Amino acid sequence: MSSASSSVRRIAATVLAAGAVVGAAALPAAAHDGDRHHQRPRVEISRVQADSPGRDDRSNRSLNNEWVEITNTTRDAINLRGWTLRDSDGNRYRFDSVRIGARATIRIHTGNGRDTRTDLFQDRRNYVWDNGSDTATLRDDRGRTVDTESWGRRR
């Protein structure tokens, strides 16, 4: 009977050790999942129209057909005051008093226009986004990168 009880003890020790390893591995994942609810709101670059359809004639219509869409994926409105949108050449658009609604999308056009709830205008007279390759970077009011979107081959 001592060999049987010895085997049972070994099996029990193995099961307990395996449970401890699985528990230790699951602990960081569970802690991370809990942190997810306390992160800053999620805003992302959802689409980019870098190459304005038609001829690039620098008309306001053509400039406004070049745009970046930003989507708020949360259930709460977010104030974008002080946030920036930049290209890889350093052209920067700074958001003033702009609120993006819950699960809403806004489009930032390059040319001139009147800002609305869904469309903002950089009021530029030249294209910003390179057709072949570029990177759009969205930063919050503290300068932290929130999202980036790249296309084409980098130089």
Solvent accessible surface area in square Angstrom, and as a share of the most:
residue,aa,sasa,rsa
1,M,202,0.90
2,S,90,0.58
3,S,85,0.55
4,A,58,0.45
5,S,41,0.27
6,S,42,0.27
7,S,46,0.29
8,V,98,0.57
9,R,157,0.57
10,R,154,0.56
11,I,112,0.57
12,A,49,0.38
13,A,59,0.46
14,T,89,0.52
15,V,95,0.54
16,L,134,0.67
17,A,57,0.44
18,A,53,0.41
19,G,43,0.42
20,A,67,0.52
21,V,104,0.60
22,V,101,0.58
23,G,39,0.38
24,A,64,0.50
25,A,73,0.56
26,A,53,0.41
27,L,122,0.61
28,P,84,0.53
29,A,59,0.46
30,A,63,0.48
31,A,57,0.44
32,H,108,0.48
33,D,67,0.35
34,G,38,0.37
35,D,82,0.43
36,R,136,0.49
37,H,155,0.69
38,H,161,0.72
39,Q,113,0.50
40,R,123,0.45
41,P,67,0.42
42,R,111,0.41
43,V,0,0.00
44,E,51,0.23
45,I,8,0.04
46,S,48,0.31
47,R,134,0.49
48,V,40,0.23
49,Q,45,0.20
50,A,11,0.09
51,D,78,0.41
52,S,2,0.02
53,P,84,0.53
54,G,72,0.69
55,R,193,0.70
56,D,74,0.38
57,D,72,0.37
58,R,143,0.52
59,S,45,0.29
60,N,67,0.34
61,R,196,0.72
62,S,7,0.05
63,L,4,0.02
64,N,25,0.13
65,N,53,0.27
66,E,0,0.00
67,W,16,0.06
68,V,0,0.00
69,E,18,0.08
70,I,0,0.00
71,T,24,0.14
72,N,0,0.00
73,T,57,0.33
74,T,29,0.17
75,R,186,0.68
76,D,98,0.51
77,A,44,0.34
78,I,15,0.08
79,N,67,0.34
80,L,0,0.00
81,R,133,0.49
82,G,13,0.12
83,W,11,0.04
84,T,13,0.07
85,L,3,0.01
86,R,80,0.29
87,D,8,0.04
88,S,74,0.47
89,D,91,0.47
90,G,43,0.41
91,N,51,0.26
92,R,114,0.41
93,Y,30,0.11
94,R,121,0.44
95,F,0,0.00
96,D,96,0.50
97,S,77,0.50
98,V,21,0.12
99,R,150,0.55
100,I,1,0.00
101,G,31,0.30
102,A,50,0.38
103,R,156,0.57
104,A,34,0.26
105,T,54,0.31
106,I,3,0.02
107,R,67,0.24
108,I,0,0.00
109,H,19,0.09
110,T,0,0.00
111,G,0,0.00
112,N,56,0.29
113,G,40,0.39
114,R,209,0.76
115,D,79,0.41
116,T,75,0.44
117,R,210,0.77
118,T,67,0.39
119,D,40,0.21
120,L,7,0.03
121,F,31,0.13
122,Q,23,0.10
123,D,81,0.42
124,R,66,0.24
125,R,182,0.67
126,N,82,0.42
127,Y,59,0.23
128,V,7,0.04
129,W,5,0.02
130,D,41,0.21
131,N,72,0.37
132,G,59,0.56
133,S,14,0.09
134,D,9,0.05
135,T,22,0.13
136,A,0,0.00
137,T,18,0.10
138,L,0,0.00
139,R,74,0.27
140,D,5,0.02
141,D,83,0.43
142,R,177,0.65
143,G,45,0.43
144,R,102,0.37
145,T,76,0.44
146,V,34,0.20
147,D,29,0.15
148,T,67,0.39
149,E,70,0.31
150,S,47,0.31
151,W,50,0.17
152,G,56,0.54
153,R,214,0.78
154,R,185,0.67
155,R,218,0.80
